[in-house]
Each structure stands twice: as structure tokens, then as C-alpha cells.
């Protein structure tokens, strides 16, 4: 499984990544710190299975992303 974690807090991204990796050894986690980075990742990674997105990040409306 390949998951994109999008959050402006590094500690949250790292924590979610650790939980996801503990859940399944075959889980690959990609990080993004803001919506612009997330959209860039999505544009280059068509193989993502899921996106975990913080809906309240500074300077962006997560639900519009």
C-alpha cells in the first residue's frame, strides 16, 4: 500500500507514518508539508492508494485540494 500523508506539522506526519508502517511492512508512506507539495506528489505518483490530508492547514483549504 502507498499512502500520502499531508500535514503542516512534521511530528504528525512522522507519527502517522510510523503507525502505518507498523500496521503493514509493505506500506510505503510519502510525506508532504502543504497542499502545493501534495499536489506535486500526486502529479508524479499515480500509484498512491490513499491520501491522509489535514483539512486545516495555514494558507490552504484542505477540502478544496
PyMOL Python script that loads the backbone (N, CA, C, O; Angstrom):
from pymol import cmd

cmd.read_pdbstr("""\
ATOM      1  N   UNK A   1       0.838  -1.169   0.000  1.00  0.00           N
ATOM      2  CA  UNK A   1       0.000   0.000   0.000  1.00  0.00           C
ATOM      3  C   UNK A   1       0.890   1.241   0.000  1.00  0.00           C
ATOM      4  O   UNK A   1       1.917   1.276   0.679  1.00  0.00           O
ATOM      5  N   UNK A   2       0.495   2.250  -0.758  1.00  0.00           N
ATOM      6  CA  UNK A   2       1.231   3.512  -0.819  1.00  0.00           C
ATOM      7  C   UNK A   2       0.314   4.637  -0.365  1.00  0.00           C
ATOM      8  O   UNK A   2      -0.756   4.847  -0.936  1.00  0.00           O
ATOM      9  N   UNK A   3       0.748   5.368   0.678  1.00  0.00           N
ATOM     10  CA  UNK A   3      -0.080   6.383   1.309  1.00  0.00           C
ATOM     11  C   UNK A   3       0.658   7.716   1.317  1.00  0.00           C
ATOM     12  O   UNK A   3       1.847   7.775   1.629  1.00  0.00           O
ATOM     13  N   UNK A   4      -0.053   8.784   0.971  1.00  0.00           N
ATOM     14  CA  UNK A   4       0.473  10.139   1.062  1.00  0.00           C
ATOM     15  C   UNK A   4      -0.096  10.771   2.322  1.00  0.00           C
ATOM     16  O   UNK A   4      -1.314  10.823   2.494  1.00  0.00           O
ATOM     17  N   UNK A   5       0.778  11.253   3.207  1.00  0.00           N
ATOM     18  CA  UNK A   5       0.371  11.942   4.435  1.00  0.00           C
ATOM     19  C   UNK A   5       0.679  13.423   4.257  1.00  0.00           C
ATOM     20  O   UNK A   5       1.829  13.809   4.044  1.00  0.00           O
ATOM     21  N   UNK A   6      -0.368  14.251   4.346  1.00  0.00           N
ATOM     22  CA  UNK A   6      -0.221  15.697   4.137  1.00  0.00           C
ATOM     23  C   UNK A   6      -0.610  16.414   5.423  1.00  0.00           C
ATOM     24  O   UNK A   6      -1.768  16.376   5.839  1.00  0.00           O
ATOM     25  N   UNK A   7       0.363  17.068   6.048  1.00  0.00           N
ATOM     26  CA  UNK A   7       0.113  17.841   7.265  1.00  0.00           C
ATOM     27  C   UNK A   7       1.236  18.849   7.419  1.00  0.00           C
ATOM     28  O   UNK A   7       2.377  18.574   7.049  1.00  0.00           O
ATOM     29  N   UNK A   8       0.920  20.015   7.964  1.00  0.00           N
ATOM     30  CA  UNK A   8       1.937  21.042   8.141  1.00  0.00           C
ATOM     31  C   UNK A   8       2.797  20.807   9.379  1.00  0.00           C
ATOM     32  O   UNK A   8       3.781  21.519   9.585  1.00  0.00           O
ATOM     33  N   UNK A   9       2.453  19.840  10.194  1.00  0.00           N
ATOM     34  CA  UNK A   9       3.237  19.508  11.381  1.00  0.00           C
ATOM     35  C   UNK A   9       4.058  18.247  11.128  1.00  0.00           C
ATOM     36  O   UNK A   9       3.508  17.166  10.914  1.00  0.00           O
ATOM     37  N   UNK A  10       5.365  18.397  11.156  1.00  0.00           N
ATOM     38  CA  UNK A  10       6.275  17.289  10.885  1.00  0.00           C
ATOM     39  C   UNK A  10       6.038  16.123  11.839  1.00  0.00           C
ATOM     40  O   UNK A  10       6.041  14.965  11.422  1.00  0.00           O
ATOM     41  N   UNK A  11       5.833  16.427  13.112  1.00  0.00           N
ATOM     42  CA  UNK A  11       5.641  15.375  14.101  1.00  0.00           C
ATOM     43  C   UNK A  11       4.393  14.539  13.804  1.00  0.00           C
ATOM     44  O   UNK A  11       4.402  13.323  13.998  1.00  0.00           O
ATOM     45  N   UNK A  12       3.340  15.174  13.342  1.00  0.00           N
ATOM     46  CA  UNK A  12       2.114  14.448  12.984  1.00  0.00           C
ATOM     47  C   UNK A  12       2.385  13.535  11.795  1.00  0.00           C
ATOM     48  O   UNK A  12       1.991  12.369  11.801  1.00  0.00           O
ATOM     49  N   UNK A  13       3.063  14.066  10.767  1.00  0.00           N
ATOM     50  CA  UNK A  13       3.392  13.246   9.593  1.00  0.00           C
ATOM     51  C   UNK A  13       4.236  12.043   9.987  1.00  0.00           C
ATOM     52  O   UNK A  13       3.972  10.925   9.544  1.00  0.00           O
ATOM     53  N   UNK A  14       5.241  12.265  10.809  1.00  0.00           N
ATOM     54  CA  UNK A  14       6.117  11.179  11.220  1.00  0.00           C
ATOM     55  C   UNK A  14       5.377  10.148  12.064  1.00  0.00           C
ATOM     56  O   UNK A  14       5.591   8.945  11.912  1.00  0.00           O
ATOM     57  N   UNK A  15       4.511  10.619  12.950  1.00  0.00           N
ATOM     58  CA  UNK A  15       3.736   9.705  13.789  1.00  0.00           C
ATOM     59  C   UNK A  15       2.790   8.834  12.983  1.00  0.00           C
ATOM     60  O   UNK A  15       2.711   7.624  13.195  1.00  0.00           O
ATOM     61  N   UNK A  16       2.067   9.462  12.051  1.00  0.00           N
ATOM     62  CA  UNK A  16       1.163   8.689  11.192  1.00  0.00           C
ATOM     63  C   UNK A  16       1.943   7.694  10.339  1.00  0.00           C
ATOM     64  O   UNK A  16       1.512   6.556  10.150  1.00  0.00           O
ATOM     65  N   UNK A  17       3.086   8.126   9.828  1.00  0.00           N
ATOM     66  CA  UNK A  17       3.919   7.226   9.019  1.00  0.00           C
ATOM     67  C   UNK A  17       4.358   6.023   9.835  1.00  0.00           C
ATOM     68  O   UNK A  17       4.336   4.897   9.340  1.00  0.00           O
ATOM     69  N   UNK A  18       4.758   6.250  11.082  1.00  0.00           N
ATOM     70  CA  UNK A  18       5.189   5.152  11.946  1.00  0.00           C
ATOM     71  C   UNK A  18       4.033   4.184  12.212  1.00  0.00           C
ATOM     72  O   UNK A  18       4.216   2.968  12.164  1.00  0.00           O
ATOM     73  N   UNK A  19       2.852   4.721  12.491  1.00  0.00           N
ATOM     74  CA  UNK A  19       1.687   3.857  12.723  1.00  0.00           C
ATOM     75  C   UNK A  19       1.342   3.047  11.480  1.00  0.00           C
ATOM     76  O   UNK A  19       1.033   1.859  11.576  1.00  0.00           O
ATOM     77  N   UNK A  20       1.393   3.678  10.330  1.00  0.00           N
ATOM     78  CA  UNK A  20       1.066   2.975   9.087  1.00  0.00           C
ATOM     79  C   UNK A  20       2.087   1.886   8.782  1.00  0.00           C
ATOM     80  O   UNK A  20       1.721   0.793   8.350  1.00  0.00           O
ATOM     81  N   UNK A  21       3.359   2.179   9.003  1.00  0.00           N
ATOM     82  CA  UNK A  21       4.398   1.185   8.746  1.00  0.00           C
ATOM     83  C   UNK A  21       4.294   0.018   9.718  1.00  0.00           C
ATOM     84  O   UNK A  21       4.535  -1.128   9.339  1.00  0.00           O
ATOM     85  N   UNK A  22       3.938   0.300  10.965  1.00  0.00           N
ATOM     86  CA  UNK A  22       3.762  -0.770  11.953  1.00  0.00           C
ATOM     87  C   UNK A  22       2.583  -1.665  11.583  1.00  0.00           C
ATOM     88  O   UNK A  22       2.574  -2.857  11.892  1.00  0.00           O
ATOM     89  N   UNK A  23       1.601  -1.082  10.926  1.00  0.00           N
ATOM     90  CA  UNK A  23       0.410  -1.830  10.536  1.00  0.00           C
ATOM     91  C   UNK A  23       0.719  -2.850   9.441  1.00  0.00           C
ATOM     92  O   UNK A  23       0.168  -3.951   9.434  1.00  0.00           O
ATOM     93  N   UNK A  24       1.600  -2.477   8.522  1.00  0.00           N
ATOM     94  CA  UNK A  24       1.951  -3.386   7.430  1.00  0.00           C
ATOM     95  C   UNK A  24       3.340  -3.091   6.912  1.00  0.00           C
ATOM     96  O   UNK A  24       3.648  -1.957   6.546  1.00  0.00           O
ATOM     97  N   UNK A  25       4.169  -4.102   6.883  1.00  0.00           N
ATOM     98  CA  UNK A  25       5.560  -3.919   6.459  1.00  0.00           C
ATOM     99  C   UNK A  25       5.656  -3.466   5.007  1.00  0.00           C
ATOM    100  O   UNK A  25       6.649  -2.856   4.610  1.00  0.00           O
ATOM    101  N   UNK A  26       4.635  -3.759   4.220  1.00  0.00           N
ATOM    102  CA  UNK A  26       4.676  -3.409   2.803  1.00  0.00           C
ATOM    103  C   UNK A  26       4.104  -2.013   2.543  1.00  0.00           C
ATOM    104  O   UNK A  26       3.876  -1.645   1.390  1.00  0.00           O
ATOM    105  N   UNK A  27       3.873  -1.237   3.596  1.00  0.00           N
ATOM    106  CA  UNK A  27       3.306   0.100   3.434  1.00  0.00           C
ATOM    107  C   UNK A  27       4.407   1.109   3.162  1.00  0.00           C
ATOM    108  O   UNK A  27       5.371   1.213   3.921  1.00  0.00           O
ATOM    109  N   UNK A  28       4.258   1.846   2.080  1.00  0.00           N
ATOM    110  CA  UNK A  28       5.175   2.939   1.748  1.00  0.00           C
ATOM    111  C   UNK A  28       4.449   4.245   2.039  1.00  0.00           C
ATOM    112  O   UNK A  28       3.322   4.450   1.589  1.00  0.00           O
ATOM    113  N   UNK A  29       5.101   5.133   2.797  1.00  0.00           N
ATOM    114  CA  UNK A  29       4.490   6.398   3.168  1.00  0.00           C
ATOM    115  C   UNK A  29       5.280   7.539   2.548  1.00  0.00           C
ATOM    116  O   UNK A  29       6.499   7.622   2.699  1.00  0.00           O
ATOM    117  N   UNK A  30       4.570   8.416   1.850  1.00  0.00           N
ATOM    118  CA  UNK A  30       5.154   9.609   1.240  1.00  0.00           C
ATOM    119  C   UNK A  30       4.622  10.802   2.019  1.00  0.00           C
ATOM    120  O   UNK A  30       3.450  10.825   2.393  1.00  0.00           O
ATOM    121  N   UNK A  31       5.476  11.798   2.267  1.00  0.00           N
ATOM    122  CA  UNK A  31       5.101  12.957   3.072  1.00  0.00           C
ATOM    123  C   UNK A  31       4.977  14.218   2.215  1.00  0.00           C
ATOM    124  O   UNK A  31       5.655  14.362   1.198  1.00  0.00           O
ATOM    125  N   UNK A  32       4.098  15.127   2.646  1.00  0.00           N
ATOM    126  CA  UNK A  32       4.020  16.469   2.078  1.00  0.00           C
ATOM    127  C   UNK A  32       3.645  17.424   3.206  1.00  0.00           C
ATOM    128  O   UNK A  32       2.787  17.108   4.031  1.00  0.00           O
ATOM    129  N   UNK A  33       4.283  18.589   3.243  1.00  0.00           N
ATOM    130  CA  UNK A  33       4.058  19.546   4.312  1.00  0.00           C
ATOM    131  C   UNK A  33       3.010  20.593   4.018  1.00  0.00           C
ATOM    132  O   UNK A  33       2.617  21.351   4.905  1.00  0.00           O
ATOM    133  N   UNK A  34       2.550  20.643   2.771  1.00  0.00           N
ATOM    134  CA  UNK A  34       1.488  21.587   2.423  1.00  0.00           C
ATOM    135  C   UNK A  34       0.773  21.096   1.166  1.00  0.00           C
ATOM    136  O   UNK A  34       1.175  20.109   0.551  1.00  0.00           O
ATOM    137  N   UNK A  35      -0.289  21.800   0.801  1.00  0.00           N
ATOM    138  CA  UNK A  35      -1.105  21.370  -0.336  1.00  0.00           C
ATOM    139  C   UNK A  35      -0.316  21.415  -1.642  1.00  0.00           C
ATOM    140  O   UNK A  35      -0.464  20.525  -2.480  1.00  0.00           O
ATOM    141  N   UNK A  36       0.513  22.428  -1.827  1.00  0.00           N
ATOM    142  CA  UNK A  36       1.297  22.528  -3.064  1.00  0.00           C
ATOM    143  C   UNK A  36       2.217  21.319  -3.220  1.00  0.00           C
ATOM    144  O   UNK A  36       2.315  20.747  -4.305  1.00  0.00           O
ATOM    145  N   UNK A  37       2.885  20.935  -2.144  1.00  0.00           N
ATOM    146  CA  UNK A  37       3.747  19.749  -2.192  1.00  0.00           C
ATOM    147  C   UNK A  37       2.923  18.492  -2.459  1.00  0.00           C
ATOM    148  O   UNK A  37       3.339  17.618  -3.220  1.00  0.00           O
ATOM    149  N   UNK A  38       1.763  18.408  -1.832  1.00  0.00           N
ATOM    150  CA  UNK A  38       0.905  17.242  -2.024  1.00  0.00           C
ATOM    151  C   UNK A  38       0.467  17.106  -3.476  1.00  0.00           C
ATOM    152  O   UNK A  38       0.494  16.010  -4.035  1.00  0.00           O
ATOM    153  N   UNK A  39       0.067  18.206  -4.084  1.00  0.00           N
ATOM    154  CA  UNK A  39      -0.355  18.169  -5.486  1.00  0.00           C
ATOM    155  C   UNK A  39       0.800  17.785  -6.402  1.00  0.00           C
ATOM    156  O   UNK A  39       0.599  17.098  -7.404  1.00  0.00           O
ATOM    157  N   UNK A  40       2.012  18.228  -6.061  1.00  0.00           N
ATOM    158  CA  UNK A  40       3.192  17.851  -6.848  1.00  0.00           C
ATOM    159  C   UNK A  40       3.458  16.351  -6.727  1.00  0.00           C
ATOM    160  O   UNK A  40       3.805  15.699  -7.711  1.00  0.00           O
ATOM    161  N   UNK A  41       3.296  15.810  -5.530  1.00  0.00           N
ATOM    162  CA  UNK A  41       3.488  14.365  -5.331  1.00  0.00           C
ATOM    163  C   UNK A  41       2.441  13.582  -6.118  1.00  0.00           C
ATOM    164  O   UNK A  41       2.768  12.612  -6.802  1.00  0.00           O
ATOM    165  N   UNK A  42       1.182  14.005  -6.018  1.00  0.00           N
ATOM    166  CA  UNK A  42       0.104  13.309  -6.724  1.00  0.00           C
ATOM    167  C   UNK A  42       0.332  13.341  -8.235  1.00  0.00           C
ATOM    168  O   UNK A  42       0.016  12.376  -8.932  1.00  0.00           O
ATOM    169  N   UNK A  43       0.876  14.437  -8.737  1.00  0.00           N
ATOM    170  CA  UNK A  43       1.133  14.553 -10.177  1.00  0.00           C
ATOM    171  C   UNK A  43       2.195  13.567 -10.657  1.00  0.00           C
ATOM    172  O   UNK A  43       2.198  13.167 -11.822  1.00  0.00           O
ATOM    173  N   UNK A  44       3.095  13.179  -9.757  1.00  0.00           N
ATOM    174  CA  UNK A  44       4.181  12.279 -10.163  1.00  0.00           C
ATOM    175  C   UNK A  44       4.003  10.849  -9.668  1.00  0.00           C
ATOM    176  O   UNK A  44       4.736   9.955 -10.090  1.00  0.00           O
ATOM    177  N   UNK A  45       3.034  10.623  -8.773  1.00  0.00           N
ATOM    178  CA  UNK A  45       2.832   9.300  -8.182  1.00  0.00           C
ATOM    179  C   UNK A  45       1.405   8.828  -8.425  1.00  0.00           C
ATOM    180  O   UNK A  45       0.545   8.993  -7.560  1.00  0.00           O
ATOM    181  N   UNK A  46       1.150   8.259  -9.560  1.00  0.00           N
ATOM    182  CA  UNK A  46      -0.185   7.750  -9.885  1.00  0.00           C
ATOM    183  C   UNK A  46      -0.483   6.443  -9.154  1.00  0.00           C
ATOM    184  O   UNK A  46      -1.596   5.923  -9.239  1.00  0.00           O
ATOM    185  N   UNK A  47       0.505   5.912  -8.438  1.00  0.00           N
ATOM    186  CA  UNK A  47       0.337   4.620  -7.767  1.00  0.00           C
ATOM    187  C   UNK A  47      -0.114   4.730  -6.313  1.00  0.00           C
ATOM    188  O   UNK A  47      -0.110   3.730  -5.595  1.00  0.00           O
ATOM    189  N   UNK A  48      -0.503   5.928  -5.863  1.00  0.00           N
ATOM    190  CA  UNK A  48      -0.948   6.102  -4.478  1.00  0.00           C
ATOM    191  C   UNK A  48      -2.281   5.396  -4.248  1.00  0.00           C
ATOM    192  O   UNK A  48      -3.179   5.438  -5.089  1.00  0.00           O
ATOM    193  N   UNK A  49      -2.388   4.747  -3.092  1.00  0.00           N
ATOM    194  CA  UNK A  49      -3.627   4.064  -2.725  1.00  0.00           C
ATOM    195  C   UNK A  49      -4.530   4.936  -1.863  1.00  0.00           C
ATOM    196  O   UNK A  49      -5.753   4.805  -1.906  1.00  0.00           O
ATOM    197  N   UNK A  50      -3.921   5.834  -1.072  1.00  0.00           N
ATOM    198  CA  UNK A  50      -4.710   6.661  -0.159  1.00  0.00           C
ATOM    199  C   UNK A  50      -3.966   7.952   0.146  1.00  0.00           C
ATOM    200  O   UNK A  50      -2.742   8.027   0.031  1.00  0.00           O
ATOM    201  N   UNK A  51      -4.732   8.967   0.537  1.00  0.00           N
ATOM    202  CA  UNK A  51      -4.171  10.247   0.967  1.00  0.00           C
ATOM    203  C   UNK A  51      -4.802  10.597   2.310  1.00  0.00           C
ATOM    204  O   UNK A  51      -6.026  10.621   2.443  1.00  0.00           O
ATOM    205  N   UNK A  52      -3.958  10.867   3.303  1.00  0.00           N
ATOM    206  CA  UNK A  52      -4.413  11.368   4.597  1.00  0.00           C
ATOM    207  C   UNK A  52      -4.082  12.853   4.623  1.00  0.00           C
ATOM    208  O   UNK A  52      -2.911  13.232   4.649  1.00  0.00           O
ATOM    209  N   UNK A  53      -5.110  13.691   4.615  1.00  0.00           N
ATOM    210  CA  UNK A  53      -4.934  15.132   4.411  1.00  0.00           C
ATOM    211  C   UNK A  53      -5.488  15.915   5.590  1.00  0.00           C
ATOM    212  O   UNK A  53      -6.647  15.750   5.970  1.00  0.00           O
ATOM    213  N   UNK A  54      -4.650  16.769   6.166  1.00  0.00           N
ATOM    214  CA  UNK A  54      -5.082  17.707   7.193  1.00  0.00           C
ATOM    215  C   UNK A  54      -5.950  18.768   6.502  1.00  0.00           C
ATOM    216  O   UNK A  54      -5.489  19.446   5.584  1.00  0.00           O
ATOM    217  N   UNK A  55      -7.183  18.907   6.937  1.00  0.00           N
ATOM    218  CA  UNK A  55      -8.098  19.846   6.279  1.00  0.00           C
ATOM    219  C   UNK A  55      -7.907  21.284   6.725  1.00  0.00           C
ATOM    220  O   UNK A  55      -8.452  22.198   6.105  1.00  0.00           O
ATOM    221  N   UNK A  56      -7.145  21.503   7.787  1.00  0.00           N
ATOM    222  CA  UNK A  56      -6.938  22.861   8.301  1.00  0.00           C
ATOM    223  C   UNK A  56      -5.453  23.171   8.377  1.00  0.00           C
ATOM    224  O   UNK A  56      -4.824  23.046   9.427  1.00  0.00           O
ATOM    225  N   UNK A  57      -4.911  23.577   7.237  1.00  0.00           N
ATOM    226  CA  UNK A  57      -3.508  23.968   7.182  1.00  0.00           C
ATOM    227  C   UNK A  57      -3.434  25.455   6.844  1.00  0.00           C
ATOM    228  O   UNK A  57      -4.292  25.975   6.130  1.00  0.00           O
ATOM    229  N   UNK A  58      -2.418  26.134   7.353  1.00  0.00           N
ATOM    230  CA  UNK A  58      -2.269  27.554   7.050  1.00  0.00           C
ATOM    231  C   UNK A  58      -2.118  27.797   5.550  1.00  0.00           C
ATOM    232  O   UNK A  58      -1.350  27.112   4.874  1.00  0.00           O
ATOM    233  N   UNK A  59      -2.856  28.776   5.043  1.00  0.00           N
ATOM    234  CA  UNK A  59      -2.710  29.181   3.655  1.00  0.00           C
ATOM    235  C   UNK A  59      -3.365  28.266   2.650  1.00  0.00           C
ATOM    236  O   UNK A  59      -3.158  28.427   1.447  1.00  0.00           O
ATOM    237  N   UNK A  60      -4.154  27.304   3.110  1.00  0.00           N
ATOM    238  CA  UNK A  60      -4.782  26.387   2.158  1.00  0.00           C
ATOM    239  C   UNK A  60      -6.081  25.839   2.723  1.00  0.00           C
ATOM    240  O   UNK A  60      -6.231  25.667   3.933  1.00  0.00           O
ATOM    241  N   UNK A  61      -6.991  25.576   1.845  1.00  0.00           N
ATOM    242  CA  UNK A  61      -8.253  24.911   2.212  1.00  0.00           C
ATOM    243  C   UNK A  61      -8.102  23.458   1.820  1.00  0.00           C
ATOM    244  O   UNK A  61      -8.145  23.122   0.636  1.00  0.00           O
ATOM    245  N   UNK A  62      -7.926  22.600   2.798  1.00  0.00           N
ATOM    246  CA  UNK A  62      -7.696  21.188   2.521  1.00  0.00           C
ATOM    247  C   UNK A  62      -8.803  20.533   1.738  1.00  0.00           C
ATOM    248  O   UNK A  62      -8.537  19.690   0.881  1.00  0.00           O
ATOM    249  N   UNK A  63     -10.041  20.902   2.010  1.00  0.00           N
ATOM    250  CA  UNK A  63     -11.152  20.270   1.284  1.00  0.00           C
ATOM    251  C   UNK A  63     -11.169  20.664  -0.189  1.00  0.00           C
ATOM    252  O   UNK A  63     -11.659  19.902  -1.022  1.00  0.00           O
ATOM    253  N   UNK A  64     -10.644  21.836  -0.522  1.00  0.00           N
ATOM    254  CA  UNK A  64     -10.572  22.243  -1.935  1.00  0.00           C
ATOM    255  C   UNK A  64      -9.454  21.503  -2.665  1.00  0.00           C
ATOM    256  O   UNK A  64      -9.507  21.327  -3.883  1.00  0.00           O
ATOM    257  N   UNK A  65      -8.450  21.073  -1.918  1.00  0.00           N
ATOM    258  CA  UNK A  65      -7.329  20.351  -2.539  1.00  0.00           C
ATOM    259  C   UNK A  65      -7.825  19.026  -3.080  1.00  0.00           C
ATOM    260  O   UNK A  65      -7.046  18.258  -3.643  1.00  0.00           O
TER     261      UNK A  65
END
""", "prot")
cmd.dss("prot")
cmd.show_as("cartoon", "prot")
cmd.util.cbc("prot")
cmd.orient("prot")
